[in-house]
Amino acid sequence: MTDLSVIRRMAAEELKVGVSRVWIDPEATDRLTMVVSREDVRRLIKDGIIRKRPPSTPSRGRARIRHEKRKKGRRRGPGKRKGPRFDEKELWVNRIRAQRRFLRALRDKGIIDRRTYRRLYRLAKGGFFRSLAHLKLYIREHKLAKAEIR
């Protein structure tokens, strides 16, 4: 077997690619032994004995593994998220305070009785109401208020 490194290097320069992208036909070893000059390499390229390999694309293996992990729920924490971040606890505190304030006002004005207040308070504590608007809608739908609420 002849040393093809010199031929491969010359072919890479002629084809304007890296050495690893040069393909040499393994069947034509007899013609390769005769190569001396760049002109011989050019002739072999023209005859199709030496060709340019297509560029290799990045492997999708790591991407597949990452996708599987994401399906399991990994790699989705707060450190991966972009855009404005909301503290869930802070949102909850603001929401529950508004609901409790509203319920207290209704009780103090006599629009709802103490028993209704207690029941709605417990529902609010359990996270039943999405918002203040939802609480008002619930009171209206279940006719819990003695007077019209705004």
C-alpha positions in Angstrom: 0.0 0.0 0.0 1.4 3.3 -1.0 1.5 6.4 1.3 -1.4 8.6 0.1 -0.8 11.5 2.5 1.1 13.6 -0.1 -1.4 12.9 -2.8 -4.3 13.6 -0.4 -2.7 16.9 0.6 -2.2 18.1 -3.0 -5.7 17.0 -3.8 -7.1 19.0 -0.8 -5.3 22.1 -2.1 -6.6 21.6 -5.6 -10.2 21.0 -4.5 -10.0 23.8 -1.9 -11.2 21.6 1.0 -9.6 20.0 4.1 -7.6 16.8 3.9 -10.4 14.8 5.6 -12.8 15.7 2.9 -10.7 14.2 0.1 -12.1 10.8 -1.2 -9.7 8.5 -3.1 -11.1 5.5 -4.9 -9.7 2.4 -3.2 -10.0 0.4 -6.5 -7.6 2.7 -8.4 -4.4 2.1 -6.3 -2.4 1.2 -9.4 -2.9 4.7 -10.9 -2.1 6.4 -7.6 1.4 4.9 -7.6 2.3 6.8 -10.8 1.3 10.2 -9.3 4.3 12.6 -9.1 3.0 16.1 -9.8 0.0 18.4 -9.2 -0.8 17.9 -12.9 -1.3 14.1 -12.2 -3.5 14.9 -9.2 -5.6 17.3 -11.4 -6.0 14.5 -14.0 -7.2 12.1 -11.3 -9.7 14.6 -10.1 -11.0 15.0 -13.7 -11.3 11.2 -14.1 -13.3 10.9 -10.8 -10.7 8.8 -8.9 -10.3 11.7 -6.4 -13.5 13.4 -5.3 -14.6 16.0 -2.8 -16.7 14.6 0.1 -19.8 16.6 1.2 -19.3 18.6 4.3 -20.4 16.8 7.5 -23.3 18.2 9.4 -23.3 18.6 13.2 -24.6 15.4 15.0 -28.2 15.5 16.2 -27.4 13.0 19.0 -27.0 15.6 21.7 -30.1 17.4 20.5 -32.2 14.2 20.7 -31.0 13.5 24.3 -31.8 17.1 25.3 -35.3 16.8 23.7 -36.0 13.6 25.7 -34.9 15.3 28.9 -37.2 18.3 28.2 -40.1 15.9 27.6 -39.5 14.6 31.1 -39.6 18.2 32.5 -35.8 18.6 33.0 -34.0 21.8 31.8 -37.2 23.9 32.2 -36.4 25.7 35.4 -36.3 29.5 36.0 -32.7 29.7 34.8 -33.8 28.6 31.3 -36.6 31.1 30.9 -36.3 34.4 29.1 -38.5 37.5 29.4 -40.0 39.1 32.5 -40.0 36.7 35.5 -42.8 36.8 38.1 -42.4 35.6 41.6 -45.4 33.2 42.1 -45.6 33.9 45.8 -45.7 37.6 45.3 -48.5 37.2 42.8 -50.4 35.1 45.3 -49.9 37.5 48.1 -51.2 40.5 46.1 -54.2 38.5 44.9 -55.2 37.1 48.3 -54.8 40.5 50.0 -57.1 42.2 47.5 -59.7 39.4 47.9 -59.6 39.6 51.7 -59.7 43.4 51.7 -62.8 43.2 49.5 -64.5 40.6 51.6 -63.8 42.6 54.8 -65.3 45.7 53.2 -68.5 43.7 52.2 -68.8 42.3 55.7 -68.3 45.7 57.4 -70.9 47.3 55.2 -73.4 44.5 55.9 -73.6 43.4 52.3 -72.7 39.8 53.4 -73.2 38.2 56.7 -70.5 36.7 58.9 -71.3 33.2 57.9 -71.0 34.0 54.2 -67.8 36.0 54.8 -66.2 33.0 56.6 -67.2 30.6 53.8 -65.9 32.9 51.0 -62.7 33.6 53.1 -62.0 29.9 53.3 -62.6 29.5 49.5 -60.2 32.4 48.8 -57.6 30.8 51.1 -57.9 27.6 49.2 -57.1 29.3 45.9 -60.6 28.9 44.5 -60.9 32.4 43.0 -58.6 33.4 40.2 -59.0 37.1 40.8 -61.1 39.7 42.4 -63.3 39.8 39.4 -63.9 36.0 39.8 -64.8 36.5 43.4 -67.4 39.2 42.5 -68.8 37.0 39.8 -69.2 34.1 42.2 -71.0 36.3 44.8 -73.3 37.6 42.0 -74.0 34.1 40.5 -74.8 32.5 43.9 -76.8 35.5 45.1 -74.8 35.9 48.3 -75.0 39.7 48.6 -77.9 41.4 50.3 -77.3 44.5 48.1 -75.8 45.2 44.6 -71.9 45.0 44.7 -69.6 47.0 42.4 
